[in-house]
Each structure stands twice: as structure tokens, then as C-alpha cells.
Amino acid sequence: MKVLVGLSGGIDSCVSAYLLKQAGHDVTGVTMLIWKKDSPYPAPVSANSCYSPAEAEDKEEIAEFCRKLGIEYRVLDCSDIYESTVLENFRFEYMHGRTPNPCVWCNAKIKFGALVDFAKASGIDFDYFATGHYAKIIYNKDSNRYELHKAADAKKDQSYFLYRLTQEQLARTLFPLGDLKKSEVRKIDVKMGFHREDMDESQDFYGGDYSDLLGVEDKVGDIVNSEGKVLGHHNGFWHYTIGQRKGLGIAAPRPLYVIALDSVKNQVVVGYDEETHQTQVNVKNVNYVSRTDFEEDKIYTVKIRSASNGDAAHVIKTEDGFVVKFLSYVKAATCGQSAVVYDNDVLIAGGIIDC
């Protein structure tokens, strides 16, 4: 097969390209550029982030890797559509009191969307697109659908960030690392000498204060409790996130948490721990992945943040999304974040938490 591999220069993407090459496929590496030289956004404090001018240096190292591996290498500029799609969505959501997950949108709209389309338009011939994500794609003959499954390495599983992929995208995608443990991938990388054994792989969306990307001046507002009593002041609601405890600067008999953000009044609403508890969340802007509905009375596992193990819940489909009814309370379900539904290792569907 002819396979186009997305290369970031990290261990996972490089080992993915190597495994595909070893399997006898015709492999082409591609890197997407998302940082603009004339970007209106400030360079991050840390260069170890997706959105960073350091990618110009990274592509030289990736080119050398491809030469050693004996595969073709291409670089495609996706910066304009990244800015108009991912960054503008990020700014819009934050300024309306919601906390978005840019990685989710980048995967669906850019990495598995625009990048693949640009590659085809540039004349690259390929049958499948592959990345170094830890997840699995399995075709179910009975349902005639491509299913998205958790990876073999539960600690590295990235299916949560891939829930917006369509059936068309899943049909043309390969995840070579889905059945491997991270430790196995590192051993391959070290054996082949692709990277230093102690290489730091941590990579965030943006290596700095997220508020730097919003392009707004600080504006003093009130910090209030759930009854509207003013407890203190802040420099802009966008500097806070739901569930935040530190940095509030308010004396109280018990720790206070951010429980709501009012973008209209520029207020940060705080409350005690029990006020962060919820047993139900409404989810909209839904993408159905492995199945198109939920079984009545079945208990699913729902993740409302990527790092969680998920919580048991009943899920009910509605006209504009679905409702999650947890069997016990969850803390700080955050507007704008994603709620993703699993049936054991199978990712059923996901959407945006609505408030």
C-alpha cells in the first residue's frame, strides 16, 4: 500500500513510519506547518509545543530522518486554515466563557482533514494516512462501520482526542502503534537510533499562558459566590477555568473553586467543593463514531476530561445531542470540553459539554 505518514519528529510518528516501511509499504512522510512567520500571536515561552516557530528547525531533523529511512518527505503549509479554524475557535470559545480543547479540533479539521486534502491536491499519491496516535480502528462487518477503539496501552490511549473523526476519515487511516505499549515503541526507537534515549516528549498545544492567544486587554471584574455576593476582583474571566482552585486570592473557611464564568458580566463565580458536583451533563455538537445510538439501560463509561478514567453513566440520545446521567457525581464538568462515551474499549460517540 501507499501510505502517507504524518511526521512531527517525535518518537511515535517516527516509529510509525519505520514500522510501515518494514512491513513493505510505499511510505511518504509529511509534516504540516501551522506557525505563520507573521503570526499575530506571541511565540510561546516553551518551544516544546505544537504551535511554535520551532517547527522550522524540526522539519530539518525530520528530513534527515526520512533520508536515513529511505522515504520521500514533503512539507505542507496548513498555517492559514489552522489559524482560521483552530485558533479562531479557541478564541471564540474562551471569550464566551467556555474552555475548548484545541487538540480535538486540530485532529478532525486539520491533521486528518486539511492536511490529507492538501496532500492529495499537491499530487502525492497514497491510499492511507497514518499517524503515531495510540488508538485502534476496527471494521465491524455486522454494523458496516469503522469502530474506534482504545489502544493496547491504556496509559497512552489517545482515542479521546480522535472522537470527531468521521467514517470517511477512519476508513483511510492507520494507527501502527495501536497494539503496542509505549515501552515497546521506545525500545524500537532506541535500537534504531532515531532519538536520544532520554528525549523529552511532552508537547502541549501552546507553551505559555493561553490568554496570550486571545489578544484582549485585561479588564477588572468581580469574583462572586453563587448568590451573587462580591468576594473579590479579577483581571478578566478568561484567565480562569471551571474547577480552578489556586490563584483566586480569596480568604474563605474552606477552599473555593471556580464553578462558572459569566462572559457578559465579566464575572467569575466561585463555590465550595460540593458546588462543583454534577450528576448530569447535556452534550451537543455530537459525532457518532462506532455506533449511532445508545442502548437503553446500558451502563457506559463517559470521560469528561482526557486524563480521567471515566465514570459510569446512562446515556440518552436527544434531538440535538445526548444527555449523560452519571451513577454518582462528577466534579467540574466544564463547558466547551468534550464528553466521550465508551462501551468498554469501544468509543461510541462524543460531543461538547453544553451549559
N, C-alpha and C positions, 0 to 999 in steps of 0.2 A: 504493500500500500504506500501511497504518497502521503506523508504526514507533516503538517506544519506544527512546529513546537514553539510555544511562547517562552522566550528566554529572558529572565530577569537578571541572570548572572548568579543567582543563588544556588545552593546545593540541590534543592528539589528539582528545579527546572533543568539543570544540567544533567542530573542523573536520569531524569525522564528522557531527555534526548539520547543519552548514551544507551539506555535500555531499548529504545525503539530502533536505534541503529544496529544494536547487537541482534535484534530479532529479525533483521533483514529488510527493514522498511527503508524507503527512499525519504530521508529526513531533510527538512529545511528549517532552520532556526529563524525566528523573527522577534524583534524587540520593538515595543511601542514606546514612542516618546510622548510624554504627557506634560512636560515642563516647557513653557514658552520662554524664549530668550527675553522677550519684552513683557514678561508676566507682570501684571499689576499687583500680584501678591508677593509678600516678602519671602525671602529664602528662609527655610526652616533653620532653627538653631542646630538641630542634628541632621546630618546628611543622610543618615540611615533611615530614609523614609521613601515611600512610593513617589510622592510629589516633591521632587528635589532637583536642583540643577546638576547634582552629582551623576545623573543618568548619562550625561555626555561622556564622563570618564568610564562609566560602567560598560558602555557599548564597545569600547576598545578592548576591554578584557573579554567580553563575550565573543567578539570577532576572533580573538586569538584562540579561545576555546573551540569554536567551530572549525577553525583551520586544523587544529590538532585532531578533532574528531572526524574531519573529512566530510563536512556537510556544508551546504550553501547557507549563507547568512544574509538576512535583509533587515533593514530598519525602516519602520513606517511612522510617520508623524501623525499622531492622534490628538495633538495638544488642543486644537480648536474645539473639537467635539467633546473632549474631556472637560474643558472649561465650561462650555455651554450646557453640558449635560450633568456632570457630576458636581462641579464646584458651584454652579448656579443653584442646583437643587439643594446643596448643602447650605448655602447662604439663605435661600428662601425658607427652608425648614427651621433653621436656627432662629431667624428673625421673626418667626411666627410661634415661638415658644416650644418647638419640638426638637428632638435630638435625633438626627438621621444617622444612618450607617452608610457612609460613602462607599465602603468596600462592596456592599451588596449591589449598589447601582453600577459601580465600575465593572463588576463581573458581567452583569447582564447586558449592559448597554455598550460597554467599551471593549473589554477583553474578549468576550465571546460574541460580541456584536460587531461594532465598528472595525475593530482590528481584523476580524475574519473577512468582512466585506471589503476593506481596503486592500487586503492581501489578494483577494480574487481580482479586484479591479486593476491591480498593478501587474497582473499577468502570472502570478505564482500559481502553479498547478498542484493541487493537493486534494486528497479525499477526506481526510480527517484533520481536526485541530486538537492538539494535545497540550496539557499544562502539568505543572508539578503539584496540583492540588491533591490533598488526601481525601478522596471520596471514590465511590464506585457508581458505574452506570450499568444497569442490567435490563435487558429487554424481556418483557413479560408477554409471552405469546397469547396467553388467555385474555389479557386486557388490551393487547395490541398497543402497549405504551412502554416507553423507556422509563425505568424507575431510577431514582437517585437514592443511593444507599450510603450509610455511614462507612467510613474507611475501617480497615482492619485495626489500625492504631487509633484507639478511642481518644487518646490524649491529643492527637494531631488532627483529628477529623475536622474537615472544613466544609462539610455539607451545608451547614447553617448559612454560610455566605453565598451559596450557589442556588438557593431555593427559587430564584426568579428566572432560572434558565428554562427556556421553552422546550417542547418536544422536538422541534426542529434543531435547536442547538444541541440538545442531548444526543440526538441521532448522529451528529457529525463530530462528537467529542470523545476523546480518550483520556483516561486518568491512569497512567502507567504505575503510579505509586499506591493505588487503592488497596492492594493486598499486601503491602509491605509495612513494616514497622519503621519508625524514624531511625532507630539504631541501625537497621539493615541498610537504609539509604546512606547514612553517614559512612558506614564501612565501605560501601561501594565507592563513594566519593573520595575517601582517603586512599583506598587501594589504587584508584586511577589517577590520583594526584591533581584533582580538579581544584581543590581549595586547601587552605591550611586546616589542620585537624582542629584547631581551636577557634575557627572562624565564628564570629558572632552573626547570627542570622536574624535577630529581632528587627522587624521592619513595620513601622506604623504608617498610617495614612499620611500624617504630616508631623514632622519632628519639631513641633513648637506649640505655642498656645493657639488653640483652634480659633479664638477670637481674632487673631491676626488675619484670618482669611475672610472675615466679614466686612471689613472696610467701613466700619462705623465708629463714630466718636463716642467716648464714654458719656453716659447720661445718668445722673443721680436719680434713684428711685427708692421706694420703700420695701423693706422686708417686713412682712406681716404674718400673723398667725391665721389659722383657718376662720377665725371670727372677724378678721379684718383689722385687728389691733396692730399698730405700728410698733415693731420691736427694734428696728434699726434701719440702716440705709445701705445701698449698694451702688455700683457704678454702671449698671446695665444688666438686665435679666439674662442676657446672652452669655454672661460669664459663669452661669450656673447650670447644673443638670439635675434632673429628678433623682432623688436618693442621696444627693451630696450631703455630707455631714461636716467635713472640715472646711475651714475658711469662712464661716458665717460671721464670726466676730460678735456673737450674741451670748450674753450670760444667761443661763437657764438652769433650773434644778436638775434637768435631765438633758441628754444630747438631743439636739434638734436636727431635723432632716428637711431638705427641700422636697415639698410634696406637689408643688405646681408652679408654673411660670405663666404670668399674665403679660403677653406681649403688648396688649392695648394699653394697660395701665402702667406698664413697666414695673410690675411688682413681682417679687419673689415670695412665694407662700411657703412657710415652714410649719412643721408639726413634730410631735413626738413619734417614736418608733411605731406605735400601733396605728398611727395615721398613714403610714406608708403601706399598710396591708390591704390587699385586694383579693377577692375570690373570683372575680370575673373581669375579662377584658374583651372589648369589641375590636375586631380586626377588619380592615378594609384594604383595597388595592391588592387583592389576593391573586396569587399564581398557584394553580393546581398542577402538581408535578406528577407524582406516581399514580394518583387516583383523582377522581373528580368529585368525590363526595365523602362523607363520613358515616360510619356505621352507628346506628342508634344504640345507646347504652354502652358502647365500647369505651374502654379507658385508654386514652392516648397519652403520650409524653409530649409536653409542649415546652419549648425553650423560648424565654422572653429576652435572653441575652446570650451571646455566643459562648461565654465561658461557663455557663451553668450546665448542670447535668439534666435539667428539665424537670418538670413537675407533672404529676398525674392529673388528668382532666378529661371531662367530656367536651366534645366539640360539636357545635351545631351550625350547619350552613344557613346563611341568611341571603336575602336578595342582593345585598351589596358586599358580602364578605362572610365572616363566620364569628361566632361567639365562643369564647373559651370559658368553661366553668370549672375552676380548679377544685380538687377534692379537699385541699387545705389552702390557706392563704399564701400568696406570694408577696414579695416586697418590691416596692418601687417599680411597678410596670411603667415604662417610660414612653410617652407619646412620641411617635416618629421612629421608634425602634421596631425591630421585627419580631413577630411571634411565629415560630416554626413548629409544625405538628409532625410527630413521628409515630409510627407503629413499629415498635422495636427498632430495627436499623433502617427501616424504610421511611424516607421523607415524603410525607403525603402532600403537604401544602404549606404555604407561608404567606404572610401579609404584614401590613403596617399597623401597629397599635394606634387606635384612634381614641381621642379624648374629647 
